[in-house]
Amino acid sequence: MLPPLKVARPGLTFRVPQESIEALERLRDSYTELLAHEVLMEVDQAVLMVVQLTLQQVKNPHSL
């Protein structure tokens, strides 16, 4: 098992297990593939947007 990624913010440190990041990436890929083949409902588009933003923030902790 890989060590969790540490995401720091002044006064706060979050640990994000690599498995969680991989799960979010798979979820993003699934929704992106669905979007390529059909129109997603508004709620599905919202889920995709939240997953993309979460991944972006986890990968760039200085943006928090």
Backbone atoms as SQL, in Angstrom:
CREATE TABLE atoms (id INTEGER PRIMARY KEY, chain TEXT, resi INTEGER, resn TEXT, atom TEXT, x REAL, y REAL, z REAL);
INSERT INTO atoms VALUES
  (1, 'A', 1, 'MET', 'N', 0.849, -1.184, 0.000),
  (2, 'A', 1, 'MET', 'CA', 0.000, 0.000, 0.000),
  (3, 'A', 1, 'MET', 'C', 0.886, 1.237, 0.000),
  (4, 'A', 2, 'LEU', 'N', 0.544, 2.175, -0.848),
  (5, 'A', 2, 'LEU', 'CA', 1.304, 3.417, -0.923),
  (6, 'A', 2, 'LEU', 'C', 0.918, 4.348, 0.214),
  (7, 'A', 3, 'PRO', 'N', 1.847, 5.186, 0.653),
  (8, 'A', 3, 'PRO', 'CA', 1.507, 6.134, 1.715),
  (9, 'A', 3, 'PRO', 'C', 0.509, 7.168, 1.196),
  (10, 'A', 4, 'PRO', 'N', -0.369, 7.631, 2.075),
  (11, 'A', 4, 'PRO', 'CA', -1.352, 8.625, 1.628),
  (12, 'A', 4, 'PRO', 'C', -0.684, 9.950, 1.276),
  (13, 'A', 5, 'LEU', 'N', -1.283, 10.645, 0.355),
  (14, 'A', 5, 'LEU', 'CA', -0.809, 11.958, -0.043),
  (15, 'A', 5, 'LEU', 'C', -1.201, 12.955, 1.032),
  (16, 'A', 6, 'LYS', 'N', -0.263, 13.781, 1.454),
  (17, 'A', 6, 'LYS', 'CA', -0.570, 14.802, 2.452),
  (18, 'A', 6, 'LYS', 'C', -0.932, 16.096, 1.738),
  (19, 'A', 7, 'VAL', 'N', -2.069, 16.646, 2.100),
  (20, 'A', 7, 'VAL', 'CA', -2.510, 17.918, 1.559),
  (21, 'A', 7, 'VAL', 'C', -2.561, 18.883, 2.733),
  (22, 'A', 8, 'ALA', 'N', -1.761, 19.924, 2.669),
  (23, 'A', 8, 'ALA', 'CA', -1.664, 20.845, 3.793),
  (24, 'A', 8, 'ALA', 'C', -2.298, 22.186, 3.466),
  (25, 'A', 9, 'ARG', 'N', -2.852, 22.758, 4.462),
  (26, 'A', 9, 'ARG', 'CA', -3.393, 24.112, 4.426),
  (27, 'A', 9, 'ARG', 'C', -3.030, 24.714, 5.769),
  (28, 'A', 10, 'PRO', 'N', -2.806, 25.996, 5.857),
  (29, 'A', 10, 'PRO', 'CA', -2.395, 26.559, 7.144),
  (30, 'A', 10, 'PRO', 'C', -3.302, 26.063, 8.278),
  (31, 'A', 11, 'GLY', 'N', -2.680, 25.320, 9.195),
  (32, 'A', 11, 'GLY', 'CA', -3.430, 24.817, 10.343),
  (33, 'A', 11, 'GLY', 'C', -4.114, 23.482, 10.112),
  (34, 'A', 12, 'LEU', 'N', -4.157, 23.004, 8.866),
  (35, 'A', 12, 'LEU', 'CA', -4.838, 21.743, 8.558),
  (36, 'A', 12, 'LEU', 'C', -3.960, 20.859, 7.678),
  (37, 'A', 13, 'THR', 'N', -3.990, 19.583, 7.950),
  (38, 'A', 13, 'THR', 'CA', -3.328, 18.608, 7.093),
  (39, 'A', 13, 'THR', 'C', -4.313, 17.493, 6.816),
  (40, 'A', 14, 'PHE', 'N', -4.508, 17.184, 5.562),
  (41, 'A', 14, 'PHE', 'CA', -5.410, 16.118, 5.157),
  (42, 'A', 14, 'PHE', 'C', -4.581, 14.985, 4.584),
  (43, 'A', 15, 'ARG', 'N', -5.004, 13.784, 4.846),
  (44, 'A', 15, 'ARG', 'CA', -4.357, 12.617, 4.250),
  (45, 'A', 15, 'ARG', 'C', -5.335, 12.017, 3.249),
  (46, 'A', 16, 'VAL', 'N', -4.879, 11.900, 2.029),
  (47, 'A', 16, 'VAL', 'CA', -5.715, 11.362, 0.959),
  (48, 'A', 16, 'VAL', 'C', -5.072, 10.064, 0.485),
  (49, 'A', 17, 'PRO', 'N', -5.670, 8.919, 0.818),
  (50, 'A', 17, 'PRO', 'CA', -5.093, 7.653, 0.364),
  (51, 'A', 17, 'PRO', 'C', -5.060, 7.576, -1.160),
  (52, 'A', 18, 'GLN', 'N', -4.005, 6.974, -1.683),
  (53, 'A', 18, 'GLN', 'CA', -3.846, 6.839, -3.127),
  (54, 'A', 18, 'GLN', 'C', -5.048, 6.126, -3.741),
  (55, 'A', 19, 'GLU', 'N', -5.611, 5.164, -3.010),
  (56, 'A', 19, 'GLU', 'CA', -6.772, 4.425, -3.517),
  (57, 'A', 19, 'GLU', 'C', -7.954, 5.364, -3.751),
  (58, 'A', 20, 'SER', 'N', -8.096, 6.375, -2.906),
  (59, 'A', 20, 'SER', 'CA', -9.190, 7.341, -3.069),
  (60, 'A', 20, 'SER', 'C', -8.997, 8.178, -4.325),
  (61, 'A', 21, 'ILE', 'N', -7.767, 8.569, -4.560),
  (62, 'A', 21, 'ILE', 'CA', -7.474, 9.346, -5.767),
  (63, 'A', 21, 'ILE', 'C', -7.750, 8.505, -7.005),
  (64, 'A', 22, 'GLU', 'N', -7.338, 7.247, -6.967),
  (65, 'A', 22, 'GLU', 'CA', -7.578, 6.364, -8.105),
  (66, 'A', 22, 'GLU', 'C', -9.070, 6.140, -8.332),
  (67, 'A', 23, 'ALA', 'N', -9.830, 6.032, -7.253),
  (68, 'A', 23, 'ALA', 'CA', -11.283, 5.852, -7.386),
  (69, 'A', 23, 'ALA', 'C', -11.920, 7.088, -8.016),
  (70, 'A', 24, 'LEU', 'N', -11.478, 8.269, -7.596),
  (71, 'A', 24, 'LEU', 'CA', -11.999, 9.504, -8.188),
  (72, 'A', 24, 'LEU', 'C', -11.627, 9.601, -9.671),
  (73, 'A', 25, 'GLU', 'N', -10.417, 9.179, -10.010),
  (74, 'A', 25, 'GLU', 'CA', -10.005, 9.210, -11.410),
  (75, 'A', 25, 'GLU', 'C', -10.849, 8.252, -12.255),
  (76, 'A', 26, 'ARG', 'N', -11.148, 7.071, -11.715),
  (77, 'A', 26, 'ARG', 'CA', -12.002, 6.126, -12.447),
  (78, 'A', 26, 'ARG', 'C', -13.415, 6.683, -12.609),
  (79, 'A', 27, 'LEU', 'N', -13.930, 7.323, -11.559),
  (80, 'A', 27, 'LEU', 'CA', -15.257, 7.930, -11.629),
  (81, 'A', 27, 'LEU', 'C', -15.277, 9.036, -12.679),
  (82, 'A', 28, 'ARG', 'N', -14.252, 9.879, -12.675),
  (83, 'A', 28, 'ARG', 'CA', -14.138, 10.948, -13.677),
  (84, 'A', 28, 'ARG', 'C', -14.109, 10.369, -15.081),
  (85, 'A', 29, 'ASP', 'N', -13.302, 9.334, -15.275),
  (86, 'A', 29, 'ASP', 'CA', -13.187, 8.717, -16.598),
  (87, 'A', 29, 'ASP', 'C', -14.513, 8.117, -17.055),
  (88, 'A', 30, 'SER', 'N', -15.243, 7.499, -16.137),
  (89, 'A', 30, 'SER', 'CA', -16.540, 6.905, -16.484),
  (90, 'A', 30, 'SER', 'C', -17.537, 7.973, -16.918),
  (91, 'A', 31, 'TYR', 'N', -17.615, 9.059, -16.151),
  (92, 'A', 31, 'TYR', 'CA', -18.547, 10.138, -16.498),
  (93, 'A', 31, 'TYR', 'C', -18.125, 10.828, -17.791),
  (94, 'A', 32, 'THR', 'N', -16.825, 10.982, -18.000),
  (95, 'A', 32, 'THR', 'CA', -16.335, 11.603, -19.233),
  (96, 'A', 32, 'THR', 'C', -16.680, 10.740, -20.438),
  (97, 'A', 33, 'GLU', 'N', -16.541, 9.431, -20.291),
  (98, 'A', 33, 'GLU', 'CA', -16.895, 8.527, -21.385),
  (99, 'A', 33, 'GLU', 'C', -18.397, 8.569, -21.668),
  (100, 'A', 34, 'LEU', 'N', -19.204, 8.614, -20.608),
  (101, 'A', 34, 'LEU', 'CA', -20.651, 8.742, -20.800),
  (102, 'A', 34, 'LEU', 'C', -20.990, 10.031, -21.536),
  (103, 'A', 35, 'LEU', 'N', -20.335, 11.103, -21.155),
  (104, 'A', 35, 'LEU', 'CA', -20.590, 12.405, -21.771),
  (105, 'A', 35, 'LEU', 'C', -20.250, 12.381, -23.262),
  (106, 'A', 36, 'ALA', 'N', -19.252, 11.610, -23.644),
  (107, 'A', 36, 'ALA', 'CA', -18.858, 11.526, -25.041),
  (108, 'A', 36, 'ALA', 'C', -19.906, 10.798, -25.896),
  (109, 'A', 37, 'HIS', 'N', -20.689, 9.925, -25.258),
  (110, 'A', 37, 'HIS', 'CA', -21.649, 9.105, -26.001),
  (111, 'A', 37, 'HIS', 'C', -23.090, 9.576, -25.874),
  (112, 'A', 38, 'GLU', 'N', -23.389, 10.352, -24.853),
  (113, 'A', 38, 'GLU', 'CA', -24.767, 10.804, -24.664),
  (114, 'A', 38, 'GLU', 'C', -24.773, 12.073, -23.819),
  (115, 'A', 39, 'VAL', 'N', -25.886, 12.728, -23.823),
  (116, 'A', 39, 'VAL', 'CA', -26.031, 13.941, -23.022),
  (117, 'A', 39, 'VAL', 'C', -26.308, 13.522, -21.580),
  (118, 'A', 40, 'LEU', 'N', -25.512, 14.044, -20.672),
  (119, 'A', 40, 'LEU', 'CA', -25.700, 13.727, -19.263),
  (120, 'A', 40, 'LEU', 'C', -26.755, 14.636, -18.651),
  (121, 'A', 41, 'MET', 'N', -27.461, 14.091, -17.682),
  (122, 'A', 41, 'MET', 'CA', -28.423, 14.913, -16.952),
  (123, 'A', 41, 'MET', 'C', -27.650, 15.937, -16.131),
  (124, 'A', 42, 'GLU', 'N', -28.336, 16.963, -15.705),
  (125, 'A', 42, 'GLU', 'CA', -27.703, 18.045, -14.957),
  (126, 'A', 42, 'GLU', 'C', -27.002, 17.532, -13.697),
  (127, 'A', 43, 'VAL', 'N', -27.629, 16.606, -13.010),
  (128, 'A', 43, 'VAL', 'CA', -27.039, 16.075, -11.782),
  (129, 'A', 43, 'VAL', 'C', -25.751, 15.302, -12.088),
  (130, 'A', 44, 'ASP', 'N', -25.710, 14.591, -13.205),
  (131, 'A', 44, 'ASP', 'CA', -24.498, 13.872, -13.593),
  (132, 'A', 44, 'ASP', 'C', -23.378, 14.838, -13.954),
  (133, 'A', 45, 'GLN', 'N', -23.722, 15.927, -14.612),
  (134, 'A', 45, 'GLN', 'CA', -22.728, 16.946, -14.940),
  (135, 'A', 45, 'GLN', 'C', -22.167, 17.576, -13.666),
  (136, 'A', 46, 'ALA', 'N', -23.016, 17.753, -12.672),
  (137, 'A', 46, 'ALA', 'CA', -22.565, 18.316, -11.391),
  (138, 'A', 46, 'ALA', 'C', -21.595, 17.365, -10.699),
  (139, 'A', 47, 'VAL', 'N', -21.889, 16.065, -10.729),
  (140, 'A', 47, 'VAL', 'CA', -20.988, 15.079, -10.124),
  (141, 'A', 47, 'VAL', 'C', -19.637, 15.113, -10.826),
  (142, 'A', 48, 'LEU', 'N', -19.646, 15.142, -12.150),
  (143, 'A', 48, 'LEU', 'CA', -18.404, 15.192, -12.914),
  (144, 'A', 48, 'LEU', 'C', -17.601, 16.443, -12.553),
  (145, 'A', 49, 'MET', 'N', -18.258, 17.573, -12.445),
  (146, 'A', 49, 'MET', 'CA', -17.575, 18.818, -12.113),
  (147, 'A', 49, 'MET', 'C', -16.942, 18.751, -10.714),
  (148, 'A', 50, 'VAL', 'N', -17.670, 18.212, -9.757),
  (149, 'A', 50, 'VAL', 'CA', -17.144, 18.111, -8.387),
  (150, 'A', 50, 'VAL', 'C', -15.949, 17.167, -8.338),
  (151, 'A', 51, 'VAL', 'N', -16.034, 16.056, -9.043),
  (152, 'A', 51, 'VAL', 'CA', -14.916, 15.103, -9.081),
  (153, 'A', 51, 'VAL', 'C', -13.688, 15.760, -9.709),
  (154, 'A', 52, 'GLN', 'N', -13.877, 16.484, -10.807),
  (155, 'A', 52, 'GLN', 'CA', -12.753, 17.152, -11.463),
  (156, 'A', 52, 'GLN', 'C', -12.121, 18.196, -10.547),
  (157, 'A', 53, 'LEU', 'N', -12.935, 18.984, -9.875),
  (158, 'A', 53, 'LEU', 'CA', -12.408, 20.002, -8.963),
  (159, 'A', 53, 'LEU', 'C', -11.684, 19.375, -7.781),
  (160, 'A', 54, 'THR', 'N', -12.235, 18.298, -7.253),
  (161, 'A', 54, 'THR', 'CA', -11.603, 17.620, -6.123),
  (162, 'A', 54, 'THR', 'C', -10.239, 17.071, -6.520),
  (163, 'A', 55, 'LEU', 'N', -10.165, 16.425, -7.666),
  (164, 'A', 55, 'LEU', 'CA', -8.879, 15.907, -8.137),
  (165, 'A', 55, 'LEU', 'C', -7.874, 17.033, -8.352),
  (166, 'A', 56, 'GLN', 'N', -8.335, 18.124, -8.902),
  (167, 'A', 56, 'GLN', 'CA', -7.450, 19.267, -9.145),
  (168, 'A', 56, 'GLN', 'C', -6.889, 19.795, -7.822),
  (169, 'A', 57, 'GLN', 'N', -7.723, 19.899, -6.811),
  (170, 'A', 57, 'GLN', 'CA', -7.279, 20.421, -5.525),
  (171, 'A', 57, 'GLN', 'C', -6.366, 19.444, -4.795),
  (172, 'A', 58, 'VAL', 'N', -6.634, 18.168, -4.920),
  (173, 'A', 58, 'VAL', 'CA', -5.794, 17.177, -4.265),
  (174, 'A', 58, 'VAL', 'C', -4.413, 17.132, -4.915),
  (175, 'A', 59, 'LYS', 'N', -4.378, 17.274, -6.216),
  (176, 'A', 59, 'LYS', 'CA', -3.104, 17.214, -6.932),
  (177, 'A', 59, 'LYS', 'C', -2.324, 18.528, -6.818),
  (178, 'A', 60, 'ASN', 'N', -2.992, 19.616, -6.483),
  (179, 'A', 60, 'ASN', 'CA', -2.335, 20.912, -6.332),
  (180, 'A', 60, 'ASN', 'C', -2.752, 21.503, -4.979),
  (181, 'A', 61, 'PRO', 'N', -2.173, 20.993, -3.880),
  (182, 'A', 61, 'PRO', 'CA', -2.603, 21.418, -2.548),
  (183, 'A', 61, 'PRO', 'C', -2.404, 22.900, -2.264),
  (184, 'A', 62, 'HIS', 'N', -1.534, 23.553, -3.033),
  (185, 'A', 62, 'HIS', 'CA', -1.293, 24.976, -2.805),
  (186, 'A', 62, 'HIS', 'C', -2.476, 25.827, -3.268),
  (187, 'A', 63, 'SER', 'N', -3.391, 25.227, -4.021),
  (188, 'A', 63, 'SER', 'CA', -4.550, 25.983, -4.495),
  (189, 'A', 63, 'SER', 'C', -5.654, 26.054, -3.456),
  (190, 'A', 64, 'LEU', 'N', -5.501, 25.327, -2.352),
  (191, 'A', 64, 'LEU', 'CA', -6.548, 25.325, -1.318),
  (192, 'A', 64, 'LEU', 'C', -6.597, 26.611, -0.549);
